[in-house]
Amino acid sequence: MTEHFSEHTEPTLHTVLLQFIFPFSIKDGEDKSLARQLGLDGFTRFFLNNKELEDAYYGEGYCVSHEKMERSYLPFAAHVLFPRDKDKEDSFRRFSRVNNLACRLEMTQQSVNFRVLSTDVFICPFQLGFLTVRVRIEEENLPFSTALEFADRFRTLEDVSYQDKHTYIHYQDKTFDQVEDFVFRNLADGLQPFMDQSEIDGAYFETLPFFVDERMLVQAFYGFNRQEDADEISVELRYRASQLDGLNLDGKPYISASDPEYIEEYCQAHSYNRWGPDTYYMTNEQTFCCLSRAEPEVATPLVNQMYGQYYYGLLLSIFHKIVLLKLSNLHSRLRINHDYDQIENLIFLINKFSAKFYFLELISQSQGREIFIQLRKVYGNDALFDEVKMTLNDLFQYQEKFQAKRRDTLLMILTVFTVVSGIYGMNQVIEDLKGRIEWSKMLEYSPFEYLALLLTFTGILVSILLTLKELWNGIRSRRRKRFYTKD
């Protein structure tokens, strides 16, 4: 149920900058091919030491300091987020391309002119990727509700509602009925062949059904014009920004809650108020936004942070969330008495993730650290990580018991077989097997001597087979580790 939202005056915005983020799964073993394709499509590999890129992708007037961005993260986090080696696969490999496309979004209520500034594609560990579309709305004094409605419509890749079905994107002489067509045919037209949309182990949905519902996540900056009758950005506006409550079918602002206490409690749990009453940060699983009443010149450093440090902090939080859910999903699909190799792989992946990617302290500055902690709390990453650690402990215990049982069983079989074949078999026919073997003597064997001969050669064959099996298991285990490590 939604409620009509009314204020004496609708707040207007002098700046609206949006980043739409879509996580996706990369086909197994296709990350290098994807990197080559992005290069052919005009994407440039992003490195911090290339300072020419500091103002290349963010629109006129905005610049992200690569030096400040690196200093914001502790060394082990910067090592993952900003790799120096272009071939380092256990890292976030970013490819960016300037678009600068003037477009128009036609909605049921009105039309909004916007510009696609640039596009990012990240290739990440664990077969994950991120697509980011960077957008600036080119309307003066845009009503706040219209900006929220634009964000909600543009983030929806496939039409799922009446408003979506009556939303169109116009670019030059082309019209796109769905955002998905606009994104994957113009902005990242070479990406779809590398996206893994296959079913997993009998699942009915796509590879990330637990996180993505055909909607992109929204990172936004809303620069408010100051109002004489407002001393701050109200809790209702902050709530609407986090929920993307824009316009109803009648074209009027709405809010998806009616209880003032609930709205107040929600904002306390999901907002970062260090610079209130002029600037607030709102976080939830679908949005991360900055709402500020600062003048455009003063707001520029805030925008630069949203494009730089906070952008990477958000991506890292989403990455943690998806990988933790992926690991939990793999555990839930294990057939504990059959999938022994998968159990070993899962143990290795959990250890790799906790050792290389999940740290409680990642950001060096207190401001960024507090926002990152807020994001991690909203996504529930700490609780998921504790669950995964419990899974790891259970898998270790099961593997230890299983291996001990298998060793005991194998030892018992080998002991019995060795005793029988060695004492009985070898003592019966050992003299005939010394030196040059006279095979004609075996034609005169008694039934017991034939049995002894059979046990002797069976024992030798079993020993060879067991040795070859252990060698093969060792080789296969090392291959799996090299595949998952790829460092």
N, C-alpha and C positions, 0 to 999 in steps of 0.2 A: 504494500500500500504506500502511495506517495502523497505528500501533502503540498499544497500550493504554498509557495514562499513569497511573502510580500514584505518589501521595505519601502520606506518613504521615497527613496531614490535608489535606482539600480546602480551599483558601483561600476565605474568604467576603468579600463586598463590602458596604459600608455605602451606596455610591452607584453607580448605573449610569445614565449619561446618554448618549444616542445620537442622532446626526444621520445620517439616510439620504439620500444625494444621488444623484439620477438625472439625468444629462445627456440632453438630447433636442434634436432639430432642429426648428426652427420653419418652417412653410410660408413660401415666398417671398412677401414683402410683407404678411404677416399680423401683424407685431409690434404695430402700433398697434391693430388689432382685438383682439388678445390682451390688451393693456393695458386696453382698455375693458371687456372681459369680466371680467377679474380685479377691476376696480372694482365691477362689478355683483354679483360673487360674494362681496363682503365683504372683499376684500384691501385693505390700506392701503399706499399708497406710502411707502417707507422713505427718510427723509432724516435726516442727522446733526443738523441744527439742531432737530429735533423730539425734545427730551430726554425727553418723556413716554413714548417708546418704549424707553427704556434698560432697563426691567425688565418690558416687556409680553409678551415672547414666550418667556421662558426658564425659567419656573417660579418658585415661591416661593423667595426667598433668593438669587437670582442676578440680577446687573445688569451690563450691558455699557456701559462709559463711552464715549460717542460721541467725547468730546474725546481720550481716550487712543487710541482706535481711529484717529482721523484723524492723530494725531501719530506713530503707529507706521509710517505709510507716507510715503515721499517725495512731494513735491507732484504730480509727474506721474503717480504711481500712484494717489494719492488722488483726482485729477481723474477717473480712469476708474472707480474703485471706488465713490466717493461723489459722484456728480454733484450740482450745485446746481440745474441746469435740469431740469425734469421731462420736457422734450421732447428732451433730448440723447440721441441714439441710439447714438453711439460710446462707450457706457459700460455699466456694470452697473446695470440698473434693477431694483431689488428691490421686490417686493410681498409683504406678510406678513399672515397671519391667525391669530388665536388660536383654537385648537380646544378644548382642555381636555376631551378625550374619555376616559372610563374604559373600558378594553377588556381583553380577555383573549386570550392566544395559547395555543392548545391544541396541544401537540406530542405525538409518539409517547411520549416519556419522562414528561412532566409538563406542567402548565399554569402560565403566568406572567401575573400581572396587570401591566398597564402603562397609561400615560396618554400620549396624543398631546397634547403641549403646544401646538404651533403648526406652521404650514406656510409655507414661503417659495417663491416663484417668481421667478427671475431671468430677465430678457430681456437677452441679451448681443449684441454685434456678431457678424458672420459667421453670422447665422441660428441661433445657439445659445441654449439655455436650460438652466436648472437648476431641478429641483424638490427641495426639502429637506423631509423630515419629521422633526420634533424630538420625541423620545420619552424618557420617564423610566420606568424599571422600578420598580414599587411593591411590592417584596418586601424584608423585613428579612433581613439576613445571607444574601443570595442566594449560592449556590455559584458560583464563578468560571466553571466549565464550563457551568453553566446559562445564565449571561449570554452567553457566547460562542455557545452553541447558539441562543439567542433572536436574536442579531444575524444569524447565518447564515441562519436561517429567514426572518426578516422582510425581509432585503435581497433575497430571491429573489422577483421579481415573478410569474414563471410557474413552475408546477411542473415540475421536471426530475429529481427523484429520489424515492425511496420516502418519505423523511422529508417532502419538500415536499407530496406528495400526501396525507399524513396530518397536515397542519398546517392549523389553522383559526383564524380571528380572530372573536371574538364581541364585538359591540358592541350594547348594549341587547338588542332581540329579533331582531337580524340575525346571520347567520352567513355568513362569506365563505370560500370554498374556496381562493381565491388572493389573495395580497397585492395584486396588480394591481387586482382588483375593489374592494378596500377603499380603496386610495389614489385611484383615478380615479373612484370613485362617491361618495365621502364627503369626502375631503380636498381634492381638486382636480378636482371634477366637470366644470368647464368647460374643462379644459385639452386633452383629447384631440382635439377637432376642429381644433386649431391645430398639432398635432404632425405633422411631415412623415414619413410612413412609406412614401413612394413609392420606387420603384426609381430608381437613378441610372445613366443611360447603360448600361443592360443589366445592372446588378448584380443578384444574386439575393437580396441581404439588405437590411436596412433602411439608413437614411441614415447611421448611425454603426456599421457592422459591425466596424470596426477597434478599437472601444473598449468598447462596451456589449454584454453578453451576457444581457440581461434580468435583470441583478442591479444593485442600487444599491451605491454606495460607502458605506463606513461610517466616520464619525468618532465616536470614543467616548472617554468618561472612565470609568475603573474605579477606584473608591476602595476600597482593601483595608483590612480589619481587620488590625491587627498580630497576628502569631503569635509565641508565645514560642520556637518551635523554628526560626524563620526570621529571618535577619539582613538579608535583602534580597529583592527580587522576582527569582526565579531566571530564568536564561536560557530554561528550558523554558516558563515561564509567559509570558515576553515573546514567544517564538516562536509559541506557541499564540494569543496575542492578535492577532498580525499575520496569522496564517493563518485565524483564526476556527475553530480546532479545539475543538469543544465536546464533545458526547456522541455515542457510537456507538449502534447500534441496541439494545444491551443497557442503555443508560442510564449507561454508564461513561465517564469522561474519556478522551480519546485525543489523540495527537499525531501529526502527519502526517510525521514524520521519526524516525529511530532513531539516526543517527550523531551522537554528542556533538560531534565536531569541526565537522561541518556546521552544527549548530544554533548553536554558538559563533560561527563565521564569519558566519553569516547575521545574527545579532543585532549583531555588530560593524558590519556594512555597513548595517543598516536601523534602528539605534536611535540616539537622541540621549541621551547619558548625563550631561549636565552636572550634574544634581541627583541622580545615583545616590548611595547605593543605595536611596533612598526614592522617587524619581520618575524614570520613564523615558518617552520618547516613541518609539513604533514607527511606521515608515512603510513602506508598499509600495503597489502600484498599486490595491489594493482596500480598504485600511484606513489610517487615521491615528488613533492612539489614545494616550492618556496613561494610564499605570499609576502609581498613587501610594499610598503607605502613610500619607499625611498624614491627620490627623483631619478630620472634616467641616468644622469651622470654618476650619481652615488650608487645606483643599482648595478652598474657595470661590473665591479668586482664580485658581486654576488652571482651574477650570470656566469662569469669566468669560472667560479668555483663549481657551479652546477655542471658546466661543460668539462671540467677537469677532475679534481679530487673526488667530488661527490658522485660523478658519473661512474668512475672506476669502483668506488665503494659500493654503489648499487649493483653493478655487474657482479662483483665478487660475492655479495650477499645472495643474489639470485643463483649464481653458480653453486655456492654452498648448498642452498636449498634443493636444487634439482639433483645434484650428485647424491646428497643424503637420501632423498626420496628414491633415487635410482637404486642405491645400495639396498635400501629396505625392500624395494620391489623385487630385486633379485633374490633376496633371502626368502621372501614369501613364496616364491615359485620353485624353490629347491625341493626336490624329492630326496629327503634326507638319507634314505637307504640306497639310493642309486647314483645320485649326481656327485660322486666323490671328486671328480676333477673340478666341477663348478664350485664346490665348497672350498677347495684350495685356491681357486681364482678369486673368490669373494673375499677370503681372508687376506690375500695379497692386495686387492683393491682397497679394502678398508684401511689396511696399514699404510698404503701409499697415500691415500687421501689425508689421513690424520697427520702423517709425518711431513708432507710437502705443502698442503694447501689450507689446512684448518688450524688457525692460531687465534688465541684469545686476544692478543695484542698485535695489531697490524698497522695502526696509524700512529704517528709520532705526536701530532698536535692534538691538544685537548678538545678543541671544537670538533674537528673531524672524527676523533675517537668517539665522542658522545653521540654524534649522528650515526656512526657505523653501529654502535651498540644498540641504538634505537631501531635501526633497520633489522639487525640480527634478532632482536626481541620480537619485532612484528612478524618476521618470517618464521619464528619458532625454531631457529637453527640449533640453539643450544640443547633444547629438548630432543630434537631429532638426532643430534650427535651423541647424546647420552644413550639413546635407544640403539644406535648403530654400535656403540662400544659394548653394550650388553649383548648384542648379536655376535660381535667378535668374540667375546668371552665364551658364549654358548658354543660357537663353532669350534673354538680351540678345545674345549672340553670334549665335545663329540669326536673331533678328529683324533685327540689323544686316546680316548677309549677305543675308537674304531681301529686305530693303528696298533694299539696294544693287543686287542683281540685278534687282529689279523696275524700279528707276529707270533702270538701264542699258538694259534691254529697251525700256521705254517711250520713252526718249530716242532710241534707234535707230529705232523705228517712226515716231515723230513726225518725226524728221529726214528719213527717206526719203520719208515721205508729204508732208511740207511741200515738199521739193525737187520731187517729181514733180507734185503738184497745183498748186504755186505757179508754178514755171517753165514747166511744160508746159501745165497746165490754164488758168491765168489768162492766159497770153500768147495762147492761142488764142481765147478768148471774152471777154476783159476789156472790149473796146470795146463789145460788145453789152450788157454789164451796167451801163454807165455811165448815169446820169440815168434818164430814163423808158425802161423796158425795152420793146422791141418784140418781143413773144413770137412774132409771125408769122415773123420772120427765122429762128427756130430750126427751122422746118419745112424750110429749105433747107440745113441743116447736113450736112456730110459725116460719115461714120462717126468719123473722128478728132476732129472738133469735138464730136460727141455724147460721146465718151469724155472730152474735156477738160472739158465742162460737168458731166458726172457726177463727175469728180474734184474739181472746184471745190466743188460743193455737198456732196459727201461730206466734204471737208476741213472745211468750216464746221460740218457736223453733228457730226463727230467732236470738234471743239474744244468745242462746246456740251455734248455728252454727258460728256466728260472733266471739264469744269468742274463740271457738276451732280453728277457722281459724287464728286468730291473734297469738295464742299460737304456732300453727304449723309453721307459717311464722317466728316467733322469733327463734324457735328451728332450722329450716332449715338455717336461716341466720347465727346463731352461728356455725353450722356445716361447712358451706362454709368458714367462717373465719378461723376456726381451720384447715381446709384442706389447705388453701392458706398460712396460717402462718407457721404451722409445726415447731415451734421453740422450 
